[in-house]
Amino acid sequence: MDADFKDTEAFYDRLEGRSRDRDWPALQECLPRFLTLFDAHMAEKADAGGELNRLRGDILHHVRAQAANSPGLFTLTVPTGGGKTLASLGFALDHASHHGHRRIIYAIPFTSIIDQTAAIFRKLLGDDVVLEHHSAIDEEKWQQGRKEDRQQADKLKLAMEDWAAPVVVTTNVQFFESLFAARTSRVRKLHNIAGSVIILDEAQTIPRHLLRPAMRMLDELARAYGCTIILCTATQPALGKDRVQGGLSLEGRELAPDPHELARKLRRATVRMVGTMANGDLITQLEGEEQALVIVNSRKHALDLFREAEQARLDGLVHLTTRQCAAHRRQILDEVRSRLEGKQTCRVVATSLIEAGVDVDFPKVWRAEAGLDQIIQAAGRCNREGRRATEESIVTVFSSPDYPPPREIRSLMGDMERMRTTHAQDLQSLAAIEAYFAEVYWRMGGDLDREGILDLFTHSRKGTDYAFRTVAEKFRMIESGMVPVIVPWGDGAGDDEAREAIRLLGVPEKSSAALARALQTFVVQVPPEARARLVANGKAEFAAPAQRGDQFCVLKDEGLYLPDVGLLWEDADYLAAEQLMI
């Protein structure tokens, strides 16, 4: 399929006198330079000294020492702060050098952390060898820059079609949905995924209702496509054959040195379960802390708590949820990091989007009850760099009866409660985490393939029956039940990227797919009925419906998108911004 697309492209390019730059260096040609750059970077880190850096160096050395092991499936279980991102990259470079792999693919669960990982890789290896491919890729900004930047943007866009770059940083959604897709454009990546080292960061975030088909796909890539796959996380899900039906062959394939001991050595926080806390109780706690993070289970709870904290006149308040578009959230996280490093007042109220992999370091954290994996991920945002005493770095886990958790989290809370009985002495231990995931998977049973995807691939003496199109429809990693609204957000520094992309929706010659990619970073997901009310009341409209149909719903009343909280769509749908001011 990829050859067919490129052949057609080349034919029309000759007719029209065009040329395209599709040439990327081969990973094997780049490896000597990559390894030199990587070693120099790690030597610089080692020179910084400190106990934590020494431990990270020991972990890296142990992981890289196993690079000659036979290709296939591996786990890398390193607690937050142990340097697992760089350790996994170091292993991938060495392993590819030993076994001739053709590229390195790093898959990340959330767009909220993909930027920081891609930036690390580009800084280490160079801008011209790393393809960052996810739904929020910022193509338009490249296109408005220097000629060299525009040429690089064109090359990156071409590489997104087939992942030809030597190093690819992408999302789990792009990775898995491409493998389960039934579209010719998606299958173009397959021959370049073959023979790759694939690092799945935060492996515990693979949606549980798709876990069995996802495991079968990983096994297929390792067994038949020459791939090496590293399941990389602080809270390793129990995916071995001895832990879950249809599990993977992971016995003896752990890369980290003594994960149980690492969990003890790298513990940075103390978890305390305190029972019920109302918003007023949380605000009282925040008043006594200059820097603090509160993580709750819903956008409604986060907004209510933030507003009540504002009324209590708390300084340094920050609200961070998916009410804000991705571009706005990135700016907020940059500001939060700046405040934390500058020892300024910073009190953040957030949903779980801040938990997995986001590089922030708070002295104290409050977390609404959830599953054990989420609580441990929240603890990874507390004393991340180990600058404070563990016993003083408290993660307070509380319940909020006024804000019932979603059904899935409520079920995980029950599994967590059982761990409190059997592992009461040390909930942060690796034994507790393994027992927790085993409990979750046992409880879910057949729901680990809730859509029945594996049953849609059958073969018998009569032949094969592979329902590719049905599987593609059923394999959806994001099950939000929500619909997008595009917000014309800018960063206040003359950046009109969103408005320019919205304007181009009215230009018929512009590709809807390209515009969708450019606008993805300015999308807020809302309930379908809320968007319907916004449109019915003239607060939003579908742009260029004659050409685009109902693909692009754009917020017209910009007053409903507030700088501090993002989009208010509830009863405020009908109100102008000045009516919301008190």
C-alpha positions in Angstrom: 0.0 0.0 0.0 2.8 2.4 0.9 4.6 1.7 -2.4 1.4 2.2 -4.3 0.7 5.6 -2.7 4.3 6.7 -3.3 4.2 5.5 -6.9 1.1 7.5 -7.7 2.5 10.5 -5.9 5.7 10.3 -7.9 3.8 10.1 -11.2 1.8 13.3 -10.5 4.9 15.0 -9.2 6.7 14.4 -12.5 3.7 15.7 -14.4 3.5 18.9 -12.3 7.3 19.4 -11.9 7.3 19.0 -8.1 9.7 17.2 -5.8 9.2 16.0 -2.3 11.8 15.3 0.4 11.0 11.9 1.8 14.5 10.9 2.6 15.3 10.1 6.2 18.6 8.6 7.5 18.5 5.0 8.4 18.6 4.3 12.2 21.6 2.0 11.8 23.6 4.8 10.0 22.7 7.2 12.9 23.4 4.9 15.8 27.1 5.7 16.3 26.3 9.4 16.5 23.2 8.8 18.7 25.2 6.7 21.1 28.0 9.3 21.3 25.5 12.1 22.0 23.6 9.9 24.6 26.8 8.9 26.4 27.9 12.5 26.6 24.6 13.7 28.0 24.5 11.0 30.6 28.1 11.7 31.6 27.1 15.3 32.1 24.3 14.2 34.4 26.6 12.0 36.4 29.0 14.9 37.0 26.2 16.7 38.7 26.5 14.3 41.6 23.9 13.6 44.3 22.4 10.3 45.6 19.5 10.4 43.2 21.7 10.9 40.1 23.9 8.0 41.3 20.9 5.7 41.6 19.6 6.8 38.2 23.1 6.0 36.8 23.1 2.6 38.3 19.6 1.8 36.9 20.8 3.0 33.4 23.9 0.9 33.6 22.0 -2.2 34.5 19.3 -1.7 31.8 21.9 -1.1 29.1 23.9 -4.1 30.1 21.0 -6.3 28.9 20.8 -4.9 25.4 22.3 -8.0 23.9 19.4 -10.1 25.1 17.3 -11.7 22.4 14.6 -9.4 20.8 11.0 -9.7 22.1 9.0 -8.5 25.0 10.5 -6.8 28.1 9.3 -4.9 31.1 11.0 -1.9 32.7 9.6 -1.2 36.2 11.1 1.9 37.6 9.4 4.2 40.1 8.8 7.9 39.2 12.0 9.8 39.4 14.2 6.9 38.5 15.0 8.0 35.0 13.1 5.4 33.1 12.6 7.6 30.0 16.3 7.9 29.4 17.0 4.3 30.6 14.5 3.0 28.0 16.0 5.1 25.3 19.6 4.0 26.2 18.4 0.4 26.0 16.7 0.9 22.7 19.8 2.5 21.1 22.1 -0.3 22.4 19.6 -3.1 21.5 19.1 -1.7 18.0 22.9 -1.6 17.6 23.2 -5.3 18.6 20.2 -6.6 16.6 19.8 -4.3 13.6 16.4 -2.8 14.4 15.2 -0.2 11.9 13.7 2.5 14.1 12.7 3.4 17.6 9.1 4.1 18.3 8.1 5.7 21.7 4.4 5.6 22.4 2.9 7.8 25.1 -0.6 7.7 26.5 -1.4 11.4 26.8 -0.7 14.4 24.6 -0.2 16.4 27.8 3.3 14.7 28.2 4.3 13.9 24.6 5.8 17.4 24.1 8.2 17.1 27.0 9.4 13.6 25.8 9.8 14.6 22.2 11.7 17.7 23.4 14.1 15.5 25.4 14.7 13.2 22.3 15.3 16.2 20.0 17.7 17.8 22.4 19.6 14.5 22.7 19.6 13.2 19.1 18.8 16.3 16.9 15.7 18.0 15.4 16.2 16.4 12.0 15.8 12.7 13.1 12.8 12.8 15.4 9.2 12.6 14.1 6.6 13.8 16.6 3.2 12.4 15.5 0.1 12.9 17.5 -3.3 14.6 17.1 -2.1 17.9 18.4 1.0 18.3 16.2 1.5 22.0 15.4 1.9 22.0 11.7 0.7 25.5 11.0 3.4 27.1 13.1 6.0 25.4 11.1 4.5 26.6 7.9 4.6 30.2 9.0 8.3 30.2 9.8 11.5 30.4 7.8 11.9 28.6 4.4 14.0 25.9 6.1 11.3 25.4 8.7 8.6 25.2 6.1 10.6 22.5 4.2 11.1 20.6 7.5 7.3 20.8 8.1 6.6 19.4 4.7 9.0 16.5 5.4 7.4 15.8 8.8 3.9 15.8 7.3 5.0 13.3 4.7 6.7 11.1 7.4 3.4 11.1 9.4 1.9 9.0 6.6 4.3 6.1 7.0 6.6 6.7 10.0 9.8 6.6 7.9 11.9 8.6 10.4 14.5 6.8 12.5 12.9 7.9 15.8 9.1 8.3 16.1 7.4 9.8 19.2 3.7 9.2 19.1 0.6 8.4 21.2 -0.9 5.1 22.1 -4.0 6.1 20.2 -2.0 6.7 17.0 0.0 3.5 17.5 -2.7 1.0 18.4 -5.5 2.4 16.3 -3.2 2.3 13.2 -2.6 -1.4 13.9 -6.3 -2.2 14.2 -7.4 0.2 11.4 -9.1 -0.9 8.2 -8.0 2.1 6.2 -5.3 2.0 3.5 -3.8 5.3 4.8 -3.2 3.8 8.2 -1.7 0.5 7.0 1.1 2.4 5.3 2.9 2.5 8.7 2.9 -1.3 9.2 6.1 -2.1 7.2 8.0 0.6 9.1 6.7 -0.6 12.5 8.1 -4.0 11.6 11.7 -4.4 12.9 11.3 -1.6 15.4 12.1 -1.2 19.1 8.8 -0.1 20.6 8.7 1.6 24.0 5.2 1.8 25.6 5.4 4.4 28.3 3.0 4.2 31.2 1.9 0.8 30.0 -0.7 0.6 32.8 -2.9 3.1 30.8 -3.8 0.7 28.0 -7.6 0.7 28.3 -8.7 -2.3 30.2 -11.7 -3.1 28.0 -9.2 -3.5 25.1 -6.4 -5.2 27.0 -6.6 -8.7 25.6 -6.6 -7.6 21.9 -3.9 -5.1 22.7 -1.8 -7.9 24.2 -2.4 -10.2 21.3 -1.2 -7.4 18.9 2.0 -6.8 21.0 2.7 -10.5 21.0 2.2 -10.7 17.2 4.6 -7.8 16.6 7.2 -9.4 18.8 6.7 -12.9 17.4 6.2 -12.4 13.7 7.3 -8.8 12.9 10.8 -8.7 14.4 9.9 -6.1 17.0 11.2 -5.6 20.5 8.6 -4.1 22.9 9.3 -2.6 26.3 6.5 -2.1 28.8 7.7 0.9 30.7 6.0 2.1 33.9 6.3 2.9 37.6 3.2 0.7 38.2 3.7 -2.3 36.1 0.4 -4.0 35.1 0.3 -7.7 35.7 0.4 -8.8 32.0 2.3 -12.0 32.3 0.8 -15.3 31.5 0.7 -16.2 35.1 -1.3 -13.1 36.0 -4.0 -12.7 33.3 -5.7 -14.8 30.7 -4.1 -14.3 27.3 -1.1 -12.7 29.0 2.4 -12.2 27.6 5.6 -14.2 27.9 7.4 -11.9 30.4 9.1 -14.3 32.7 12.8 -13.3 33.2 12.4 -10.3 30.9 12.6 -7.4 33.5 15.2 -4.9 32.6 15.4 -3.0 35.9 17.6 -4.1 38.8 15.5 -5.5 41.6 12.2 -3.5 41.1 11.0 -4.3 44.6 14.1 -2.7 46.1 13.9 0.2 43.7 10.3 0.9 44.8 11.6 1.2 48.4 14.7 3.3 47.5 12.9 5.7 45.2 9.9 6.2 47.5 9.6 10.0 47.9 6.2 10.4 49.6 4.1 9.0 52.4 0.4 8.1 51.6 -2.2 8.7 54.2 -5.9 7.7 54.0 -8.0 10.3 55.9 -11.6 9.6 55.1 -14.1 12.3 54.1 -13.0 15.9 53.2 -15.4 18.5 52.0 -14.3 21.4 49.8 -14.1 23.6 52.9 -11.7 21.1 54.5 -9.5 21.1 51.5 -9.4 24.9 51.3 -8.4 25.0 55.0 -5.5 22.6 54.2 -4.4 24.7 51.2 -4.3 27.8 53.2 -1.5 26.4 55.2 0.6 25.4 52.1 2.4 27.8 49.7 2.7 25.0 47.1 0.2 22.2 46.9 -1.6 20.0 44.4 -5.2 18.7 44.7 -6.4 16.0 42.2 -10.1 15.2 41.9 -12.1 12.8 39.8 -14.3 15.1 37.8 -14.2 18.5 36.0 -17.2 19.6 38.0 -15.5 18.9 41.3 -12.4 20.7 40.1 -14.3 23.8 39.0 -16.4 24.0 42.2 -13.3 23.6 44.4 -11.4 26.2 42.4 -14.2 28.7 42.6 -14.6 28.2 46.4 -10.9 28.6 46.9 -11.1 31.9 44.9 -13.8 33.1 47.2 -11.6 32.3 50.1 -9.0 34.6 48.5 -6.2 32.0 48.2 -3.2 33.2 46.3 -1.5 31.4 43.4 -4.5 29.4 42.4 -4.3 27.4 39.2 -7.1 25.4 37.6 -6.1 22.5 35.2 -8.6 20.3 33.5 -9.8 19.3 30.1 -12.1 22.3 30.1 -9.0 24.0 28.7 -7.7 23.1 25.2 -4.4 21.3 24.9 -2.5 24.4 23.8 -3.8 26.3 26.8 -2.9 23.4 29.2 0.7 23.3 27.9 1.0 27.0 28.7 -0.5 26.5 32.2 1.9 23.6 32.9 4.9 25.7 31.9 3.7 28.5 34.3 3.2 25.9 37.1 6.8 24.6 36.6 8.1 28.1 36.6 6.3 29.0 39.9 7.5 25.8 41.6 11.1 26.3 40.6 11.0 29.9 41.6 9.5 29.0 45.0 6.4 31.2 44.3 2.9 30.4 45.6 1.3 27.7 43.5 -1.9 25.9 44.5 -3.2 23.7 41.7 -6.6 22.1 41.4 -6.6 19.5 38.7 -8.1 16.3 37.3 -6.2 13.1 36.7 -4.6 14.5 33.5 -1.7 15.8 35.6 -0.8 12.3 37.1 0.9 10.1 34.6 4.3 11.4 33.5 3.8 15.1 33.9 7.0 16.5 35.2 6.0 18.6 38.3 7.2 18.4 41.9 5.0 19.5 44.8 5.7 19.4 48.5 2.3 18.0 49.3 -0.5 16.4 47.3 -4.2 15.7 48.0 -5.9 12.9 45.9 -9.5 12.0 45.8 -10.1 8.2 46.2 -9.3 6.2 43.1 -7.5 3.0 42.1 -4.1 2.2 43.6 -2.3 2.9 40.3 -3.7 6.4 40.2 -2.8 7.1 43.8 0.8 6.0 43.2 0.9 8.1 40.1 -0.3 11.0 42.1 2.4 10.3 44.7 4.9 10.6 41.8 4.1 14.4 41.6 5.0 14.8 45.3 8.7 15.3 46.2 9.6 14.0 42.7 13.2 15.2 43.0 13.7 13.9 46.5 14.6 17.4 47.9 12.5 16.9 51.0 12.1 14.2 53.7 9.8 11.4 52.7 7.8 11.5 56.0 7.1 15.2 55.4 6.0 14.8 51.8 2.4 13.7 52.3 -0.1 12.4 49.8 -3.5 12.7 51.5 -6.1 10.4 50.0 -9.7 11.5 50.8 -13.3 10.7 49.9 -15.8 13.2 48.5 -19.4 12.0 49.0 -20.7 15.2 47.3 -19.0 14.2 44.1 -19.5 10.5 43.3 -16.7 9.1 41.1 -17.4 7.7 37.7 -18.4 4.1 37.6 -15.0 2.8 36.4 -13.2 4.6 39.2 -15.7 3.4 41.7 -15.0 -0.2 40.8 -11.2 0.4 41.1 -11.8 2.0 44.5 -13.3 -1.4 45.6 -10.1 -3.2 44.4 -8.0 -0.6 46.2 -10.0 -1.2 49.4 -9.1 -4.9 49.3 -5.4 -3.9 49.0 -5.7 -1.9 52.1 -6.7 -5.1 53.9 -4.0 -7.4 52.5 -1.2 -4.8 52.1 -2.0 -2.3 54.8 1.7 -2.0 55.9 2.9 -0.8 52.5 0.5 0.2 49.8 3.3 1.6 47.7 5.2 -1.7 47.5 5.5 -3.5 44.2 3.8 -6.5 45.7 0.7 -4.4 46.5 0.7 -3.0 42.9 1.0 -6.5 41.4 -1.8 -7.9 43.7 -4.0 -4.9 42.8 -3.8 -5.4 39.0 -4.4 -9.1 39.5 -7.5 -8.3 41.4 -8.7 -5.8 38.8 -8.2 -8.3 35.9 -9.8 -11.1 37.8 -12.8 -9.0 38.5 -13.1 -7.8 34.9 -12.8 -11.2 33.4 -14.3 -11.2 29.9 -14.5 -7.4 30.0 -10.8 -7.3 29.1 -12.1 -7.8 25.6 -15.5 -6.2 26.1 -16.0 -5.5 22.4 -15.4 -9.2 21.5 -12.6 -8.2 19.1 -10.7 -11.5 19.3 -13.8 -13.4 18.3 -13.9 -11.4 15.1 -10.8 -13.1 13.8 -11.5 -16.8 13.2 -10.2 -19.5 10.9 -11.3 -23.0 10.2 -11.0 -25.7 7.5 -13.6 -23.6 5.6 -11.3 -20.6 5.5 -10.7 -17.4 7.4 -13.2 -14.8 8.6 -11.4 -11.6 9.6 -13.8 -8.7 10.2 -11.3 -5.9 9.7 -13.8 -3.1 9.3 -15.9 -4.1 12.3 -12.8 -4.4 14.4 -11.6 -0.9 13.3 -15.0 0.5 14.4 -14.8 -1.3 17.8 -11.2 -0.7 18.7 -11.4 2.8 20.1 -9.0 3.7 22.9 -10.8 6.9 23.8 -14.4 6.3 24.8 -15.3 9.8 25.9 -18.9 9.9 24.7 -18.0 13.6 24.1 -17.9 15.8 21.0 -15.4 18.5 20.1 -15.8 22.3 20.2 -13.0 24.4 18.7 -12.0 27.5 20.7 -10.2 30.4 19.2 -7.7 30.5 22.0 -4.4 32.5 21.8 -1.6 32.8 24.2 -1.8 36.6 24.6 1.5 37.1 22.7 0.0 37.8 19.3 -0.4 34.1 18.5 -3.5 33.8 16.2 -2.8 30.3 15.0 -6.3 29.1 16.0 -8.1 32.0 14.4 -6.1 31.6 11.2 -6.9 27.8 11.0 -10.6 28.6 11.7 -10.5 31.2 8.9 -9.1 28.5 6.5 -12.1 26.3 7.1 -13.9 28.6 4.7 -11.4 28.0 1.9 -12.6 25.0 0.0 -9.2 24.1 -1.4 -7.8 23.4 2.1 -7.8 19.8 3.2 -10.2 19.0 6.1 -7.7 16.4 7.4 -4.8 19.0 7.5 -7.1 21.6 9.2 -8.3 19.0 11.7 -4.7 18.3 12.7 -4.0 22.0 13.0 -7.1 22.6 15.1 -6.8 19.6 17.4 -4.7 21.4 19.9 -7.6 24.0 20.3 -10.4 21.5 20.9 -12.4 21.1 24.1 -14.5 17.9 24.4 -18.0 18.5 25.8 -21.2 16.5 26.3 -23.2 16.2 23.0 -26.3 17.8 24.6 -24.2 20.8 25.7 -22.8 21.3 22.2 -26.3 21.1 20.8 -27.4 23.9 23.3 -24.4 26.0 22.4 -25.3 25.8 18.7 -29.1 26.3 19.3 -28.4 29.4 21.3 -26.0 30.9 18.8 -22.9 30.5 21.0 -21.3 28.1 18.6 -21.7 27.1 14.9 -20.5 24.6 12.4 -18.0 26.3 10.2 -18.4 26.1 6.4 -21.1 23.4 6.6 -21.5 23.3 2.8 -17.9 22.1 2.4 -17.2 20.6 5.9 -20.6 19.3 7.1 -20.7 19.1 10.9 -17.0 18.3 11.3 -15.9 21.6 12.8 -18.0 23.2 15.6 -16.5 26.6 16.5 -17.2 28.6 19.6 -18.6 32.0 18.6 -19.1 33.5 22.1 -15.5 33.7 23.2 -16.6 35.0 26.5 -17.6 31.5 27.5 -13.9 30.5 27.4 -12.4 32.1 30.5 -8.6 32.5 31.0 -8.7 30.8 34.4 -11.0 27.8 33.9 -11.5 27.3 30.2 -14.9 26.6 28.6 -18.0 26.9 30.6 -20.8 25.0 28.8 -23.2 24.2 31.6 -25.9 26.7 32.5 -23.6 29.4 31.2 -24.3 28.3 27.6 -26.9 31.0 27.4 -25.1 33.8 29.2 -22.7 36.5 27.9 -19.4 36.8 29.8 -20.4 40.0 31.6 -23.4 38.2 33.1 -21.0 35.7 34.7 -19.0 38.4 36.5 -19.8 38.9 40.2 
